[in-house]
C-alpha cells in the first residue's frame, strides 16, 4: 500500500529548452492533474519564479542560457522553500560540474530516457516531503 499522497492540483514549473521534452513533461504533469507552467529559457524561468509560487520545479540540466547553479541561487534568494523541490532532468551525467551540482544541492535526478517511468514516483516523493515539512511547521507554530 502506497502512503505517499498524489501531487494532484499542484503547480510545477518546467524549465526546458527542448520542445519535445517540454511537451512530454507537460502531458505527464497533466495526467497527474498538476498544472505545468513552461519556461523555454533562463530569463523567462527566473522571471516566473519571481512572480509565481510553485510546488516543484523540473529543471533541465543543460537548459539554454541558464545554469542550474543560477536557478538554485535565485531560489535561495526569492523562494528558499523550493530548494528541496527541484527535480533535475538529465541526459548523460558524466561531467564533473554536474556531479558536483547534484552533490552540493542533493537534487534528485531523472534521466530523459526514464521520464515516463520515474517522474510520477519522484514528484510524489518531493510533494510528500513538502507536505511533511508544512505539517511540521504548522505544528511548531
Secondary structure, DSSP 4 states (H G I P E B T S, - for coil): ---SPP-TT-EEEEE-S-HHHHHHHHHHHHHTT-EEEEE-SHHHHHHHHHH---SEEEEETT-TT--HHHHHHHHHHH-GGGGGGEEEEES---SHHHHHHHHHHT-EEEEGGGHHHHHHHHHHHHHHHHHHHHHHHHHH-
